[in-house]
């Protein structure tokens, strides 16, 4: 984090995605978030839109023991 962000962290950063998307709707704020979260919010709120394309893509998986 750069010096500006550190000095202004309380007014710049949000604690979670819910707070971030709420802030986007209510004020002049842009949010960088995971594409899945963005897609979910855009489908539920027509006042939101994604600007540009995804920064990158990553695959992931979930593993569990057999029988669970």
PQR file with spaces between the fields and no chain letter, atoms N, CA, C, O and H, PARSE charges and radii, in Angstrom:
ATOM       1  N    UNK     1       0.846   -1.166    0.000 -0.4000 1.5000
ATOM       2  CA   UNK     1       0.000    0.000    0.000 -0.0000 2.0000
ATOM       3  C    UNK     1       0.894    1.232    0.000  0.5500 1.7000
ATOM       4  O    UNK     1       1.871    1.295    0.746 -0.5500 1.4000
ATOM       5  N    UNK     2       0.564    2.195   -0.823 -0.4000 1.5000
ATOM       6  CA   UNK     2       1.389    3.406   -0.878 -0.0000 2.0000
ATOM       7  C    UNK     2       1.035    4.366    0.260  0.5500 1.7000
ATOM       8  O    UNK     2       0.054    4.159    0.974 -0.5500 1.4000
ATOM       9  H    UNK     2      -0.230    2.144   -1.429  0.4000 1.0000
ATOM      10  N    UNK     3       1.836    5.408    0.421 -0.4000 1.5000
ATOM      11  CA   UNK     3       1.677    6.344    1.532 -0.0000 2.0000
ATOM      12  C    UNK     3       0.311    7.030    1.506  0.5500 1.7000
ATOM      13  O    UNK     3      -0.293    7.226    2.561 -0.5500 1.4000
ATOM      14  H    UNK     3       2.633    5.577   -0.159  0.4000 1.0000
ATOM      15  N    UNK     4      -0.187    7.398    0.327 -0.4000 1.5000
ATOM      16  CA   UNK     4      -1.498    8.040    0.228 -0.0000 2.0000
ATOM      17  C    UNK     4      -2.590    7.110    0.746  0.5500 1.7000
ATOM      18  O    UNK     4      -3.448    7.520    1.528 -0.5500 1.4000
ATOM      19  H    UNK     4       0.303    7.238   -0.530  0.4000 1.0000
ATOM      20  N    UNK     5      -2.551    5.850    0.300 -0.4000 1.5000
ATOM      21  CA   UNK     5      -3.571    4.902    0.728 -0.0000 2.0000
ATOM      22  C    UNK     5      -3.484    4.637    2.226  0.5500 1.7000
ATOM      23  O    UNK     5      -4.510    4.522    2.897 -0.5500 1.4000
ATOM      24  H    UNK     5      -1.854    5.517   -0.335  0.4000 1.0000
ATOM      25  N    UNK     6      -2.283    4.541    2.746 -0.4000 1.5000
ATOM      26  CA   UNK     6      -2.129    4.326    4.186 -0.0000 2.0000
ATOM      27  C    UNK     6      -2.693    5.496    4.983  0.5500 1.7000
ATOM      28  O    UNK     6      -3.365    5.293    5.993 -0.5500 1.4000
ATOM      29  H    UNK     6      -1.450    4.635    2.200  0.4000 1.0000
ATOM      30  N    UNK     7      -2.427    6.704    4.540 -0.4000 1.5000
ATOM      31  CA   UNK     7      -2.902    7.890    5.241 -0.0000 2.0000
ATOM      32  C    UNK     7      -4.416    8.060    5.147  0.5500 1.7000
ATOM      33  O    UNK     7      -5.029    8.679    6.017 -0.5500 1.4000
ATOM      34  H    UNK     7      -1.881    6.869    3.718  0.4000 1.0000
ATOM      35  N    UNK     8      -5.018    7.510    4.094 -0.4000 1.5000
ATOM      36  CA   UNK     8      -6.452    7.695    3.858 -0.0000 2.0000
ATOM      37  C    UNK     8      -7.232    6.384    3.865  0.5500 1.7000
ATOM      38  O    UNK     8      -8.342    6.324    3.336 -0.5500 1.4000
ATOM      39  H    UNK     8      -4.521    7.007    3.387  0.4000 1.0000
ATOM      40  N    UNK     9      -6.675    5.349    4.449 -0.4000 1.5000
ATOM      41  CA   UNK     9      -7.271    4.015    4.409 -0.0000 2.0000
ATOM      42  C    UNK     9      -8.725    4.007    4.882  0.5500 1.7000
ATOM      43  O    UNK     9      -9.556    3.324    4.284 -0.5500 1.4000
ATOM      44  H    UNK     9      -5.774    5.398    4.879  0.4000 1.0000
ATOM      45  N    UNK    10      -9.045    4.743    5.930 -0.4000 1.5000
ATOM      46  CA   UNK    10     -10.413    4.746    6.460 -0.0000 2.0000
ATOM      47  C    UNK    10     -11.430    5.283    5.466  0.5500 1.7000
ATOM      48  O    UNK    10     -12.577    4.836    5.461 -0.5500 1.4000
ATOM      49  H    UNK    10      -8.369    5.298    6.416  0.4000 1.0000
ATOM      50  N    UNK    11     -11.036    6.225    4.630 -0.4000 1.5000
ATOM      51  CA   UNK    11     -11.982    6.797    3.670 -0.0000 2.0000
ATOM      52  C    UNK    11     -11.914    6.127    2.298  0.5500 1.7000
ATOM      53  O    UNK    11     -12.804    6.339    1.474 -0.5500 1.4000
ATOM      54  H    UNK    11     -10.104    6.587    4.634  0.4000 1.0000
ATOM      55  N    UNK    12     -10.888    5.329    2.035 -0.4000 1.5000
ATOM      56  CA   UNK    12     -10.716    4.700    0.730 -0.0000 2.0000
ATOM      57  C    UNK    12     -11.156    3.239    0.720  0.5500 1.7000
ATOM      58  O    UNK    12     -11.880    2.810   -0.179 -0.5500 1.4000
ATOM      59  H    UNK    12     -10.165    5.157    2.705  0.4000 1.0000
ATOM      60  N    UNK    13     -10.720    2.479    1.718 -0.4000 1.5000
ATOM      61  CA   UNK    13     -10.942    1.040    1.730 -0.0000 2.0000
ATOM      62  C    UNK    13     -12.254    0.669    2.408  0.5500 1.7000
ATOM      63  O    UNK    13     -12.745    1.395    3.271 -0.5500 1.4000
ATOM      64  H    UNK    13     -10.132    2.827    2.448  0.4000 1.0000
ATOM      65  N    UNK    14     -12.816   -0.469    2.009 -0.4000 1.5000
ATOM      66  CA   UNK    14     -14.015   -1.004    2.648 -0.0000 2.0000
ATOM      67  C    UNK    14     -13.668   -2.356    3.261  0.5500 1.7000
ATOM      68  O    UNK    14     -12.682   -2.984    2.876 -0.5500 1.4000
ATOM      69  H    UNK    14     -12.416   -1.059    1.307  0.4000 1.0000
ATOM      70  N    UNK    15     -14.470   -2.793    4.203 -0.4000 1.5000
ATOM      71  CA   UNK    15     -14.178   -4.026    4.922 -0.0000 2.0000
ATOM      72  C    UNK    15     -14.563   -5.295    4.190  0.5500 1.7000
ATOM      73  O    UNK    15     -13.987   -6.354    4.436 -0.5500 1.4000
ATOM      74  H    UNK    15     -15.271   -2.282    4.516  0.4000 1.0000
ATOM      75  N    UNK    16     -15.549   -5.198    3.278 -0.4000 1.5000
ATOM      76  CA   UNK    16     -16.005   -6.395    2.569 -0.0000 2.0000
ATOM      77  C    UNK    16     -16.725   -5.981    1.283  0.5500 1.7000
ATOM      78  O    UNK    16     -16.981   -4.798    1.056 -0.5500 1.4000
ATOM      79  H    UNK    16     -16.017   -4.338    3.079  0.4000 1.0000
ATOM      80  N    UNK    17     -17.045   -6.965    0.451 -0.4000 1.5000
ATOM      81  CA   UNK    17     -17.691   -6.678   -0.836 -0.0000 2.0000
ATOM      82  C    UNK    17     -19.057   -6.036   -0.675  0.5500 1.7000
ATOM      83  O    UNK    17     -19.414   -5.143   -1.444 -0.5500 1.4000
ATOM      84  H    UNK    17     -16.837   -7.926    0.635  0.4000 1.0000
ATOM      85  N    UNK    18     -19.827   -6.475    0.311 -0.4000 1.5000
ATOM      86  CA   UNK    18     -21.162   -5.905    0.515 -0.0000 2.0000
ATOM      87  C    UNK    18     -21.067   -4.405    0.751  0.5500 1.7000
ATOM      88  O    UNK    18     -21.807   -3.628    0.147 -0.5500 1.4000
ATOM      89  H    UNK    18     -19.537   -7.200    0.936  0.4000 1.0000
ATOM      90  N    UNK    19     -20.159   -4.000    1.629 -0.4000 1.5000
ATOM      91  CA   UNK    19     -19.952   -2.575    1.889 -0.0000 2.0000
ATOM      92  C    UNK    19     -19.448   -1.860    0.642  0.5500 1.7000
ATOM      93  O    UNK    19     -19.831   -0.719    0.380 -0.5500 1.4000
ATOM      94  H    UNK    19     -19.559   -4.631    2.120  0.4000 1.0000
ATOM      95  N    UNK    20     -18.597   -2.519   -0.121 -0.4000 1.5000
ATOM      96  CA   UNK    20     -18.052   -1.920   -1.337 -0.0000 2.0000
ATOM      97  C    UNK    20     -19.109   -1.661   -2.385  0.5500 1.7000
ATOM      98  O    UNK    20     -19.167   -0.570   -2.952 -0.5500 1.4000
ATOM      99  H    UNK    20     -18.286   -3.445    0.091  0.4000 1.0000
ATOM     100  N    UNK    21     -19.957   -2.660   -2.653 -0.4000 1.5000
ATOM     101  CA   UNK    21     -21.009   -2.476   -3.655 -0.0000 2.0000
ATOM     102  C    UNK    21     -22.040   -1.447   -3.190  0.5500 1.7000
ATOM     103  O    UNK    21     -22.573   -0.688   -3.999 -0.5500 1.4000
ATOM     104  H    UNK    21     -19.910   -3.546   -2.192  0.4000 1.0000
ATOM     105  N    UNK    22     -22.315   -1.425   -1.906 -0.4000 1.5000
ATOM     106  CA   UNK    22     -23.227   -0.420   -1.352 -0.0000 2.0000
ATOM     107  C    UNK    22     -22.653    0.987   -1.562  0.5500 1.7000
ATOM     108  O    UNK    22     -23.375    1.918   -1.919 -0.5500 1.4000
ATOM     109  H    UNK    22     -21.882   -2.042   -1.249  0.4000 1.0000
ATOM     110  N    UNK    23     -21.367    1.119   -1.338 -0.4000 1.5000
ATOM     111  CA   UNK    23     -20.710    2.418   -1.504 -0.0000 2.0000
ATOM     112  C    UNK    23     -20.695    2.854   -2.968  0.5500 1.7000
ATOM     113  O    UNK    23     -20.839    4.040   -3.264 -0.5500 1.4000
ATOM     114  H    UNK    23     -20.781    0.363   -1.048  0.4000 1.0000
ATOM     115  N    UNK    24     -20.522    1.904   -3.878 -0.4000 1.5000
ATOM     116  CA   UNK    24     -20.549    2.209   -5.315 -0.0000 2.0000
ATOM     117  C    UNK    24     -21.902    2.803   -5.690  0.5500 1.7000
ATOM     118  O    UNK    24     -21.966    3.799   -6.410 -0.5500 1.4000
ATOM     119  H    UNK    24     -20.405    0.940   -3.637  0.4000 1.0000
ATOM     120  N    UNK    25     -22.977    2.199   -5.206 -0.4000 1.5000
ATOM     121  CA   UNK    25     -24.325    2.652   -5.545 -0.0000 2.0000
ATOM     122  C    UNK    25     -24.616    4.028   -4.949  0.5500 1.7000
ATOM     123  O    UNK    25     -25.281    4.847   -5.583 -0.5500 1.4000
ATOM     124  H    UNK    25     -22.925    1.390   -4.621  0.4000 1.0000
ATOM     125  N    UNK    26     -24.125    4.286   -3.741 -0.4000 1.5000
ATOM     126  CA   UNK    26     -24.479    5.516   -3.022 -0.0000 2.0000
ATOM     127  C    UNK    26     -23.548    6.698   -3.267  0.5500 1.7000
ATOM     128  O    UNK    26     -23.906    7.832   -2.946 -0.5500 1.4000
ATOM     129  H    UNK    26     -23.585    3.620   -3.226  0.4000 1.0000
ATOM     130  N    UNK    27     -22.351    6.463   -3.832 -0.4000 1.5000
ATOM     131  CA   UNK    27     -21.405    7.572   -3.962 -0.0000 2.0000
ATOM     132  C    UNK    27     -20.536    7.419   -5.205  0.5500 1.7000
ATOM     133  O    UNK    27     -20.716    6.488   -5.991 -0.5500 1.4000
ATOM     134  H    UNK    27     -22.060    5.543   -4.092  0.4000 1.0000
ATOM     135  N    UNK    28     -19.613    8.322   -5.370 -0.4000 1.5000
ATOM     136  CA   UNK    28     -18.677    8.317   -6.486 -0.0000 2.0000
ATOM     137  C    UNK    28     -17.490    7.423   -6.108  0.5500 1.7000
ATOM     138  O    UNK    28     -16.447    7.919   -5.682 -0.5500 1.4000
ATOM     139  H    UNK    28     -19.467    9.078   -4.732  0.4000 1.0000
ATOM     140  N    UNK    29     -17.653    6.113   -6.265 -0.4000 1.5000
ATOM     141  CA   UNK    29     -16.671    5.133   -5.791 -0.0000 2.0000
ATOM     142  C    UNK    29     -16.582    4.001   -6.793  0.5500 1.7000
ATOM     143  O    UNK    29     -17.601    3.560   -7.325 -0.5500 1.4000
ATOM     144  H    UNK    29     -18.501    5.710   -6.611  0.4000 1.0000
ATOM     145  N    UNK    30     -15.382    3.527   -7.055 -0.4000 1.5000
ATOM     146  CA   UNK    30     -15.173    2.372   -7.914 -0.0000 2.0000
ATOM     147  C    UNK    30     -14.607    1.244   -7.064  0.5500 1.7000
ATOM     148  O    UNK    30     -13.834    1.489   -6.137 -0.5500 1.4000
ATOM     149  H    UNK    30     -14.554    3.885   -6.623  0.4000 1.0000
ATOM     150  N    UNK    31     -14.987    0.015   -7.374 -0.4000 1.5000
ATOM     151  CA   UNK    31     -14.592   -1.139   -6.577 -0.0000 2.0000
ATOM     152  C    UNK    31     -13.925   -2.173   -7.466  0.5500 1.7000
ATOM     153  O    UNK    31     -14.461   -2.539   -8.511 -0.5500 1.4000
ATOM     154  H    UNK    31     -15.615   -0.185   -8.126  0.4000 1.0000
ATOM     155  N    UNK    32     -12.763   -2.639   -7.054 -0.4000 1.5000
ATOM     156  CA   UNK    32     -12.129   -3.779   -7.700 -0.0000 2.0000
ATOM     157  C    UNK    32     -12.542   -5.008   -6.906  0.5500 1.7000
ATOM     158  O    UNK    32     -12.313   -5.074   -5.698 -0.5500 1.4000
ATOM     159  H    UNK    32     -12.328   -2.341   -6.205  0.4000 1.0000
ATOM     160  N    UNK    33     -13.148   -5.980   -7.574 -0.4000 1.5000
ATOM     161  CA   UNK    33     -13.645   -7.166   -6.885 -0.0000 2.0000
ATOM     162  C    UNK    33     -13.488   -8.388   -7.778  0.5500 1.7000
ATOM     163  O    UNK    33     -13.212   -8.271   -8.972 -0.5500 1.4000
ATOM     164  H    UNK    33     -13.334   -5.927   -8.555  0.4000 1.0000
ATOM     165  N    UNK    34     -13.665   -9.542   -7.191 -0.4000 1.5000
ATOM     166  CA   UNK    34     -13.613  -10.808   -7.921 -0.0000 2.0000
ATOM     167  C    UNK    34     -14.739  -10.820   -8.963  0.5500 1.7000
ATOM     168  O    UNK    34     -15.854  -10.382   -8.683 -0.5500 1.4000
ATOM     169  H    UNK    34     -13.889   -9.637   -6.221  0.4000 1.0000
ATOM     170  N    UNK    35     -14.442  -11.321  -10.156 -0.4000 1.5000
ATOM     171  CA   UNK    35     -15.415  -11.259  -11.252 -0.0000 2.0000
ATOM     172  C    UNK    35     -16.719  -11.971  -10.914  0.5500 1.7000
ATOM     173  O    UNK    35     -17.782  -11.526  -11.349 -0.5500 1.4000
ATOM     174  H    UNK    35     -13.536  -11.677  -10.384  0.4000 1.0000
ATOM     175  N    UNK    36     -16.672  -13.049  -10.161 -0.4000 1.5000
ATOM     176  CA   UNK    36     -17.893  -13.757   -9.785 -0.0000 2.0000
ATOM     177  C    UNK    36     -18.782  -12.870   -8.922  0.5500 1.7000
ATOM     178  O    UNK    36     -20.000  -12.849   -9.103 -0.5500 1.4000
ATOM     179  H    UNK    36     -15.808  -13.410   -9.808  0.4000 1.0000
ATOM     180  N    UNK    37     -18.189  -12.146   -7.995 -0.4000 1.5000
ATOM     181  CA   UNK    37     -18.950  -11.226   -7.145 -0.0000 2.0000
ATOM     182  C    UNK    37     -19.548  -10.093   -7.959  0.5500 1.7000
ATOM     183  O    UNK    37     -20.688   -9.688   -7.732 -0.5500 1.4000
ATOM     184  H    UNK    37     -17.200  -12.163   -7.848  0.4000 1.0000
ATOM     185  N    UNK    38     -18.774   -9.582   -8.908 -0.4000 1.5000
ATOM     186  CA   UNK    38     -19.265   -8.506   -9.770 -0.0000 2.0000
ATOM     187  C    UNK    38     -20.445   -8.992  -10.598  0.5500 1.7000
ATOM     188  O    UNK    38     -21.474   -8.321  -10.667 -0.5500 1.4000
ATOM     189  H    UNK    38     -17.848   -9.911   -9.092  0.4000 1.0000
ATOM     190  N    UNK    39     -20.302  -10.159  -11.228 -0.4000 1.5000
ATOM     191  CA   UNK    39     -21.386  -10.720  -12.041 -0.0000 2.0000
ATOM     192  C    UNK    39     -22.662  -10.895  -11.217  0.5500 1.7000
ATOM     193  O    UNK    39     -23.751  -10.549  -11.673 -0.5500 1.4000
ATOM     194  H    UNK    39     -19.465  -10.704  -11.172  0.4000 1.0000
ATOM     195  N    UNK    40     -22.525  -11.426  -10.014 -0.4000 1.5000
ATOM     196  CA   UNK    40     -23.663  -11.643   -9.127 -0.0000 2.0000
ATOM     197  C    UNK    40     -24.370  -10.325   -8.814  0.5500 1.7000
ATOM     198  O    UNK    40     -25.595  -10.244   -8.906 -0.5500 1.4000
ATOM     199  H    UNK    40     -21.640  -11.707   -9.643  0.4000 1.0000
ATOM     200  N    UNK    41     -23.613   -9.299   -8.447 -0.4000 1.5000
ATOM     201  CA   UNK    41     -24.199   -8.011   -8.084 -0.0000 2.0000
ATOM     202  C    UNK    41     -24.838   -7.312   -9.286  0.5500 1.7000
ATOM     203  O    UNK    41     -25.905   -6.710   -9.161 -0.5500 1.4000
ATOM     204  H    UNK    41     -22.618   -9.365   -8.372  0.4000 1.0000
ATOM     205  N    UNK    42     -24.193   -7.391  -10.440 -0.4000 1.5000
ATOM     206  CA   UNK    42     -24.730   -6.752  -11.652 -0.0000 2.0000
ATOM     207  C    UNK    42     -26.073   -7.364  -12.038  0.5500 1.7000
ATOM     208  O    UNK    42     -26.971   -6.650  -12.484 -0.5500 1.4000
ATOM     209  H    UNK    42     -23.326   -7.880  -10.542  0.4000 1.0000
ATOM     210  N    UNK    43     -26.219   -8.678  -11.870 -0.4000 1.5000
ATOM     211  CA   UNK    43     -27.479   -9.342  -12.226 -0.0000 2.0000
ATOM     212  C    UNK    43     -28.614   -8.953  -11.286  0.5500 1.7000
ATOM     213  O    UNK    43     -29.783   -9.107  -11.638 -0.5500 1.4000
ATOM     214  H    UNK    43     -25.490   -9.257  -11.508  0.4000 1.0000
ATOM     215  N    UNK    44     -28.289   -8.455  -10.102 -0.4000 1.5000
ATOM     216  CA   UNK    44     -29.302   -8.114   -9.120 -0.0000 2.0000
ATOM     217  C    UNK    44     -29.542   -6.617   -8.952  0.5500 1.7000
ATOM     218  O    UNK    44     -30.501   -6.211   -8.294 -0.5500 1.4000
ATOM     219  H    UNK    44     -27.338   -8.330   -9.816  0.4000 1.0000
ATOM     220  N    UNK    45     -28.685   -5.803   -9.538 -0.4000 1.5000
ATOM     221  CA   UNK    45     -28.832   -4.355   -9.397 -0.0000 2.0000
ATOM     222  C    UNK    45     -28.525   -3.688  -10.731  0.5500 1.7000
ATOM     223  O    UNK    45     -27.371   -3.640  -11.158 -0.5500 1.4000
ATOM     224  H    UNK    45     -27.907   -6.133  -10.073  0.4000 1.0000
ATOM     225  N    UNK    46     -29.555   -3.177  -11.382 -0.4000 1.5000
ATOM     226  CA   UNK    46     -29.373   -2.592  -12.714 -0.0000 2.0000
ATOM     227  C    UNK    46     -28.640   -1.246  -12.680  0.5500 1.7000
ATOM     228  O    UNK    46     -28.342   -0.690  -13.737 -0.5500 1.4000
ATOM     229  H    UNK    46     -30.492   -3.216  -11.035  0.4000 1.0000
ATOM     230  N    UNK    47     -28.345   -0.716  -11.496 -0.4000 1.5000
ATOM     231  CA   UNK    47     -27.573    0.518  -11.388 -0.0000 2.0000
ATOM     232  C    UNK    47     -26.066    0.261  -11.398  0.5500 1.7000
ATOM     233  O    UNK    47     -25.277    1.205  -11.361 -0.5500 1.4000
ATOM     234  H    UNK    47     -28.587   -1.168  -10.638  0.4000 1.0000
ATOM     235  N    UNK    48     -25.667   -0.997  -11.448 -0.4000 1.5000
ATOM     236  CA   UNK    48     -24.243   -1.352  -11.465 -0.0000 2.0000
ATOM     237  C    UNK    48     -23.831   -1.823  -12.845  0.5500 1.7000
ATOM     238  O    UNK    48     -24.637   -2.381  -13.588 -0.5500 1.4000
ATOM     239  H    UNK    48     -26.309   -1.764  -11.478  0.4000 1.0000
ATOM     240  N    UNK    49     -22.568   -1.594  -13.183 -0.4000 1.5000
ATOM     241  CA   UNK    49     -22.015   -2.123  -14.431 -0.0000 2.0000
ATOM     242  C    UNK    49     -20.521   -2.368  -14.250  0.5500 1.7000
ATOM     243  O    UNK    49     -19.856   -1.704  -13.455 -0.5500 1.4000
ATOM     244  H    UNK    49     -21.913   -1.140  -12.579  0.4000 1.0000
ATOM     245  N    UNK    50     -20.018   -3.321  -14.995 -0.4000 1.5000
ATOM     246  CA   UNK    50     -18.582   -3.582  -14.996 -0.0000 2.0000
ATOM     247  C    UNK    50     -17.951   -2.733  -16.080  0.5500 1.7000
ATOM     248  O    UNK    50     -18.460   -2.651  -17.198 -0.5500 1.4000
ATOM     249  H    UNK    50     -20.557   -3.861  -15.641  0.4000 1.0000
ATOM     250  N    UNK    51     -16.847   -2.107  -15.742 -0.4000 1.5000
ATOM     251  CA   UNK    51     -16.111   -1.295  -16.710 -0.0000 2.0000
ATOM     252  C    UNK    51     -14.854   -2.070  -17.091  0.5500 1.7000
ATOM     253  O    UNK    51     -14.072   -2.455  -16.221 -0.5500 1.4000
ATOM     254  H    UNK    51     -16.434   -2.173  -14.834  0.4000 1.0000
ATOM     255  N    UNK    52     -14.660   -2.298  -18.372 -0.4000 1.5000
ATOM     256  CA   UNK    52     -13.485   -3.035  -18.825 -0.0000 2.0000
ATOM     257  C    UNK    52     -13.638   -4.529  -18.647  0.5500 1.7000
ATOM     258  O    UNK    52     -14.705   -5.023  -18.282 -0.5500 1.4000
ATOM     259  H    UNK    52     -15.295   -1.985  -19.079  0.4000 1.0000
ATOM     260  N    UNK    53     -12.565   -5.236  -18.908 -0.4000 1.5000
ATOM     261  CA   UNK    53     -12.588   -6.698  -18.810 -0.0000 2.0000
ATOM     262  C    UNK    53     -11.892   -7.147  -17.528  0.5500 1.7000
ATOM     263  O    UNK    53     -11.319   -6.338  -16.799 -0.5500 1.4000
ATOM     264  H    UNK    53     -11.698   -4.835  -19.205  0.4000 1.0000
ATOM     265  N    UNK    54     -11.953   -8.443  -17.270 -0.4000 1.5000
ATOM     266  CA   UNK    54     -11.297   -9.003  -16.092 -0.0000 2.0000
ATOM     267  C    UNK    54      -9.796   -8.735  -16.155  0.5500 1.7000
ATOM     268  O    UNK    54      -9.200   -8.738  -17.231 -0.5500 1.4000
ATOM     269  H    UNK    54     -12.419   -9.101  -17.862  0.4000 1.0000
ATOM     270  N    UNK    55      -9.189   -8.502  -14.981 -0.4000 1.5000
ATOM     271  CA   UNK    55      -7.744   -8.273  -14.930 -0.0000 2.0000
ATOM     272  C    UNK    55      -6.972   -9.546  -15.225  0.5500 1.7000
ATOM     273  O    UNK    55      -5.940   -9.507  -15.896 -0.5500 1.4000
ATOM     274  H    UNK    55      -9.673   -8.499  -14.106  0.4000 1.0000
ATOM     275  N    UNK    56      -7.464  -10.679  -14.728 -0.4000 1.5000
ATOM     276  CA   UNK    56      -6.861  -11.980  -15.017 -0.0000 2.0000
ATOM     277  C    UNK    56      -7.886  -13.065  -14.700  0.5500 1.7000
ATOM     278  O    UNK    56      -8.965  -12.780  -14.182 -0.5500 1.4000
ATOM     279  H    UNK    56      -8.302  -10.712  -14.183  0.4000 1.0000
ATOM     280  N    UNK    57      -7.540  -14.300  -15.013 -0.4000 1.5000
ATOM     281  CA   UNK    57      -8.419  -15.423  -14.693 -0.0000 2.0000
ATOM     282  C    UNK    57      -7.634  -16.463  -13.921  0.5500 1.7000
ATOM     283  O    UNK    57      -6.447  -16.679  -14.163 -0.5500 1.4000
ATOM     284  H    UNK    57      -6.663  -14.532  -15.433  0.4000 1.0000
ATOM     285  N    UNK    58      -8.312  -17.095  -12.997 -0.4000 1.5000
ATOM     286  CA   UNK    58      -7.698  -18.147  -12.188 -0.0000 2.0000
ATOM     287  C    UNK    58      -8.715  -19.263  -12.011  0.5500 1.7000
ATOM     288  O    UNK    58      -9.900  -19.008  -11.794 -0.5500 1.4000
ATOM     289  H    UNK    58      -9.277  -16.919  -12.800  0.4000 1.0000
ATOM     290  N    UNK    59      -8.258  -20.467  -12.102 -0.4000 1.5000
ATOM     291  CA   UNK    59      -9.116  -21.602  -11.821 -0.0000 2.0000
ATOM     292  C    UNK    59      -8.865  -22.094  -10.411  0.5500 1.7000
ATOM     293  O    UNK    59      -7.776  -21.913   -9.867 -0.5500 1.4000
ATOM     294  H    UNK    59      -7.296  -20.674  -12.278  0.4000 1.0000
ATOM     295  N    UNK    60      -9.860  -22.707   -9.829 -0.4000 1.5000
ATOM     296  CA   UNK    60      -9.685  -23.272   -8.503 -0.0000 2.0000
ATOM     297  C    UNK    60     -10.629  -24.437   -8.333  0.5500 1.7000
ATOM     298  O    UNK    60     -11.585  -24.584   -9.094 -0.5500 1.4000
ATOM     299  H    UNK    60     -10.745  -22.854  -10.272  0.4000 1.0000
ATOM     300  N    UNK    61     -10.371  -25.262   -7.348 -0.4000 1.5000
ATOM     301  CA   UNK    61     -11.223  -26.406   -7.076 -0.0000 2.0000
ATOM     302  C    UNK    61     -11.386  -26.590   -5.579  0.5500 1.7000
ATOM     303  O    UNK    61     -10.660  -26.006   -4.774 -0.5500 1.4000
ATOM     304  H    UNK    61      -9.594  -25.143   -6.729  0.4000 1.0000
ATOM     305  N    UNK    62     -12.346  -27.408   -5.235 -0.4000 1.5000
ATOM     306  CA   UNK    62     -12.609  -27.726   -3.841 -0.0000 2.0000
ATOM     307  C    UNK    62     -12.518  -29.236   -3.684  0.5500 1.7000
ATOM     308  O    UNK    62     -13.109  -29.983   -4.464 -0.5500 1.4000
ATOM     309  H    UNK    62     -12.935  -27.882   -5.889  0.4000 1.0000
ATOM     310  N    UNK    63     -11.785  -29.680   -2.683 -0.4000 1.5000
ATOM     311  CA   UNK    63     -11.605  -31.108   -2.445 -0.0000 2.0000
ATOM     312  C    UNK    63     -12.204  -31.486   -1.098  0.5500 1.7000
ATOM     313  O    UNK    63     -12.195  -30.695   -0.154 -0.5500 1.4000
ATOM     314  H    UNK    63     -11.305  -29.073   -2.049  0.4000 1.0000
ATOM     315  N    UNK    64     -12.727  -32.716   -1.024 -0.4000 1.5000
ATOM     316  CA   UNK    64     -13.275  -33.245    0.233 -0.0000 2.0000
ATOM     317  C    UNK    64     -13.013  -34.747    0.263  0.5500 1.7000
ATOM     318  O    UNK    64     -12.922  -35.379   -0.789 -0.5500 1.4000
ATOM     319  H    UNK    64     -12.734  -33.359   -1.790  0.4000 1.0000
ATOM     320  N    UNK    65     -12.894  -35.316    1.439 -0.4000 1.5000
ATOM     321  CA   UNK    65     -12.691  -36.758    1.554 -0.0000 2.0000
ATOM     322  C    UNK    65     -13.880  -37.530    0.953  0.5500 1.7000
ATOM     323  O    UNK    65     -15.002  -37.024    0.952 -0.5500 1.4000
ATOM     324  H    UNK    65     -12.968  -34.803    2.294  0.4000 1.0000
ATOM     325  N    UNK    66     -13.644  -38.735    0.448 -0.4000 1.5000
ATOM     326  CA   UNK    66     -14.724  -39.568   -0.097 -0.0000 2.0000
ATOM     327  C    UNK    66     -15.807  -39.779    0.930  0.5500 1.7000
ATOM     328  O    UNK    66     -15.520  -39.955    2.114 -0.5500 1.4000
ATOM     329  H    UNK    66     -12.732  -39.146    0.449  0.4000 1.0000
ATOM     330  N    UNK    67     -17.043  -39.763    0.493 -0.4000 1.5000
ATOM     331  CA   UNK    67     -18.172  -40.003    1.377 -0.0000 2.0000
ATOM     332  C    UNK    67     -18.694  -38.773    2.092  0.5500 1.7000
ATOM     333  O    UNK    67     -19.684  -38.861    2.818 -0.5500 1.4000
ATOM     334  H    UNK    67     -17.276  -39.619   -0.469  0.4000 1.0000
ATOM     335  N    UNK    68     -18.068  -37.658    1.910 -0.4000 1.5000
ATOM     336  CA   UNK    68     -18.554  -36.432    2.563 -0.0000 2.0000
ATOM     337  C    UNK    68     -19.362  -35.588    1.624  0.5500 1.7000
ATOM     338  O    UNK    68     -19.845  -34.524    2.010 -0.5500 1.4000
ATOM     339  H    UNK    68     -17.263  -37.587    1.320  0.4000 1.0000
